[in-house]
Amino acid sequence: MLVDMVPEPNSSPTANGSGERPSRSAAFPRHLGHVTDRVDDILPFVTVPFALSVLEVEQIERALDPTTASINLEFSLPSPLLTLWDLVDPPEPSGADTQHVGPGASNGGQPGATTTGTDVSIDMPLETFFPALESSLLTVIGIAILVYAVMAGLVTAGYLGGIDRRLRDEPAAIGRCLSQYGPRLVLYHLLVFGAFLAMFPFALALPGLILLAIPVVLVLGYLFYAVPFLIVVADVSLVDAFRRSAQFGLQERAYFWFAIGHALVCAIASIVLSLLVTVGAGVGVLLALVVGPAFALLVTAATVSFVQELARTGDAGRVVRQ
């Protein structure tokens, strides 16, 4: 591995025009500014976070409920499919009823009985497509996870792949992105969903483990936030993407400061967007559905730009050739 100390071209976000090494702590604002300057090239991709936000019908209904109000503070690490509802979390309607169908739900533990009452529900992806089944429940859950992983993987492939190619001044070539990155990103989402599903029984059996798991999840989320981006930007295997992401997380200060900048900016955006939804009522929700996806596109594109730099240099101030 050879190291070339020649600075990057001035058109690159890694250069500051003076030949000096760019500040690692300014990694996020630097790349956010870079993609903002290229907004015309990536603007069509705003349809992805917009569509994903609109498809969350339950969230929209909760946001439109006049009896609820909330101000959110969401610190979000880089995500390949950031949407409005990752930044705004409308509360459940006051006195909302939830129904549970299953063995021993109520009525003296009668199997299949239905109970109605105030409760905390856990939203499962695509839950509306599958009825509550007492038999073959694991099969149903497995199918739901598989379908969701395929959908999420393909959307991620087209979305990140298109942004990556446009930032390189290449045609988006969505079909090529789907075939080239789709299988690995489907596998990535299956792995993530499977990991959370594997922890679920332990959380039910030992609720105290949830508190212990929070810092572990945060650390893992930090170390591996670049994985889906590396699959696209560097075109590496899933295993290599995990390895390189962890290496960046442990060795690159720019990787750390980018995550901090991303989390802080998302926190500020979550306050603004939640106020817009709460105060603006229906008009505010409509505005949030426009502003939120646009913001999500910019920070996601900034992450793509940053990972391009990491994959190209291995460090914020030097070029690495293999």
N, C-alpha and C positions, 0 to 999 in steps of 0.2 A: 504494500500500500504506500503510495507516494503522496506527499503533501505539496501542493502548489500554493505559494503565498501570494500569487497574483490576485488583486482585488477583483470582485465581481463587476460586471458592466454597470454603468450608472443607471441604466434602465431597470435594474433589478432592485427589489426591496432590500437586498443585503448591502447595497452601497448607499453611502450618504453624500456622495459627490466630493468629499474632501480626502478620500483615500483612507480614512480612519475606520477602525473596526466598529460596527454598529453596536449600540448598547444592548446587552442581553435583556436588561430589565424593561426595555422599550419594545420588545419583540411583538407584543400584541398590537399596540397602537401603530407600529410601523407597517405591519401587514394589513391591518384594517384600513389604513390610509391607502395602501397599494391597491387593494381590491375595490375600494371606493372610486379610485381613479379609473378602474376598469369596469365600472358598473354596467356600461352599455353592452359589454361582451357577455356578462353573466346574468343580466336581468331576466331573460326568458326562464331561467331556472327557479324564479320566485314562485312559479306555479306549483312546485313540489311542496314546500312548506305551507303554501296557501291551501292546497287540496287536502293535505294531511290535517290541517287545522279545521277546515270546514267539515271533514268527515267525522270529527269528534262531536256528534250531534248532542250527546248528553252534556258535554262541557258548555256548549253554546246555550242550551236550555238553562243550565245552572247560572250562567253569566247573565241571562236575561231575566232571571227571577228577581222581582223588585223587593222581596223580603230578605234578601241576603246581600251582604257587602263584605269585602275583605281587601286588605292591602298585603301583597305578597313580597317576600324578600327571598328570591331564589338564586342561590349560588350554583351556577351550572358549569361543569367542565365541558370541554369541546365534545360535541356529539354529531354524528353524521346525519341525523335526521331531527334536528332541533325544530320545534314548532312553537306556536303561540302558547299552547297549553303546558309547555315545559317551563314557561315563565309566569303564567297566570294560572292559579288554581282556585276557581270559584268554589265557595263552600257548598255543602249539601243544603238543600232547602230546609228551613226550620221545621221540625216535626215530620221529616220525611219518613215514609214507610218503606221498608225493604222486605221482600219475600224470600223465604228460603224453602226450597223443596228438597227433601232428602230423608234418609233414615233417621228416625228419632228427632225430627225437627221440633215438634211440639205435641200437644194433646196426649200427654202421658207417654210420649216416645213412640207413637204409632208410626210405622214406616210410611214414608210418602206423604205425611201430613204437612200442611202449610201453616206457617205462622206469620203474623204481620206485627211489626213493631219497629221502634227506632233502633238502629244498629249501624255498625260500621261495615261497609261492604268493600270487597276487594275486586277491582275491575280486571277481568281477564280479556286479552285481545280476542276479537271475533266471538265473544261469548253469545252474541245474539244469533249466531248461525247454528248453534248447537243447543238443543234442549237438555235439561238436566236429566241424565240417565243414571239409573241405579246400576245397571249392568254395563260392562265394557266402558266404565268411566275413564280408566287409564288410556284406553284406545282413543276415546274422544279427545282427551286432553292432548295426547300425542299428535293426533291429526291437526288439532287447532294450532299447536306450536309449529308443526311442520309447514302448514299453509302460511302462517304469519311470518315464519322465517324466510320462506321463499319470496313472499311479497316484499318484505323489508329488505332482503338481500338484493333483489333486482332493482328496487327503487333506489337503494343506496348506490348500486353500481352505475346506473344511468345518471344519477344526480352528481355524485362526487366525480365520476369519470368525465362527465360533460364539463363541469367547472374546471377540472384539472386541465383538460385539453384546451379550453378557451383561454385560460391564463397563460398557456404556452403558445397562443396565437394559432392553434390548430382547429380544424372543424370539430364540432362536438361529437359526431359519429356515435350516437347513442346505441345503435345496434351493436357496434363493435364493443362498446363498453359493457353492455349486458353479457355478451358471450365471453369476454376476456376476464372480467372481474366478478360476474354474477355468482358462479359456483363457489368461489372462496368466501364471498360475503354472505351467501346463504349459510355456509358452514359456520362462519363467525357468529351469525345471529342464533343459529341452533345451539352453539356452545354457550353463548351468554344466557339464553332462555333456559337451557338445561341446567346451568349452574344455579340460577335462582330457584328453579323448580326443585332441585336437589336439596336446597336449604330450607324449603318450605316446611317439610315434616318436622324438622328439628325446631323450627321457630314455633310450631304449634305445640310440640311436646314440652319445650323449655323456653317459654317467652323471654326469660332473662337473657338468653343468648342474643336476642335482637340488639340489645344495647351494646353487647360485646362485639357484635358483627359490624356495627356502624363504622367504627374506625378502620376495620379491615376492608370494607367495601370502598371507603373513601381512598385508601391507599392503592387498592387495586385499580379503581377508576382512574386515579392519577397516572399510575405507571403504564396503563394500557390504553389511554384515550386516543393514542395515535394509530392504533392497530388498523382500523378500517381505512384510514387515510393512507397508511403506508401500503396497504394492499393495492390501492389504486395508483398512488403517486410513484411508488418504487417498483410496482408490479412484482411483488415478492410473495412467497408462500405464506400461508397463515401462521405456521410455526415461526418462520423468520420474522414476520411482522410483529409477533409477540416478543420475540427476542430483542429486536431492534428498538421497539417501543420501551421496553424495560430498561435497556441500556441507555437510551436517551434520558429516561426519567431519573436514573441514578447518577448520570455523569454530566448532563447538559444543563447548565443554569438557565439557558434560554428556554428550555422545555418547561422548567418550573415557573419562570416568570410569565411565559405565555399563558399557562393555566391560571395563574393568579389574575392576570389582566382580563382574561375571558370571564372568569367567575365574577369579578367585580363589575364589569360592564353589564353582564347579564343580570346581576342583582339590581343595578340602577334601572335597567330596562324593565325589570319585573315590577318595580315600584310604580314607574310611569304607566305601564300598560294596565296594571291592576287598578290604578286610580282612574284611568280612562274607562275601563269596563264598569267600575262601580259608580262613578259620577255621571258618566255619559249615557247610561241606560242603553237603549237599542242603538242609538247613533254611536255611542262609545264603543259598543261591541263591533259594529261595522268598521269603525276606524281602526280598532285593534286588529281586526282580521286583515287589514291592509298593511298597517305599520309593523305588526308582529312578524309576519312572514318575510317582509323586506329586511328587517333586522336579523332574522334567523339566517337568511341567505348571506348577508354580509359577514357575519361572524363565522359561518361555516366556510365560506370562501377564504376568509382570512386564515383559518386553520389549514385549508388545502395549500395556500401559499406558504405558510410557515413550514409545513411538512415537506413541501417541495424543497425548501431551503435546507432542512435537516437532511433529507435524502441526498441532496447534491453535495453538501459540505461536511456533514457530520459535526459541524461546529458553526456558530454564527459568524465566524470571521475567517474561515479558511476553506479552501476547496480540496476535497479528497477525491483522488482518482484511484479506481481499483483496477 
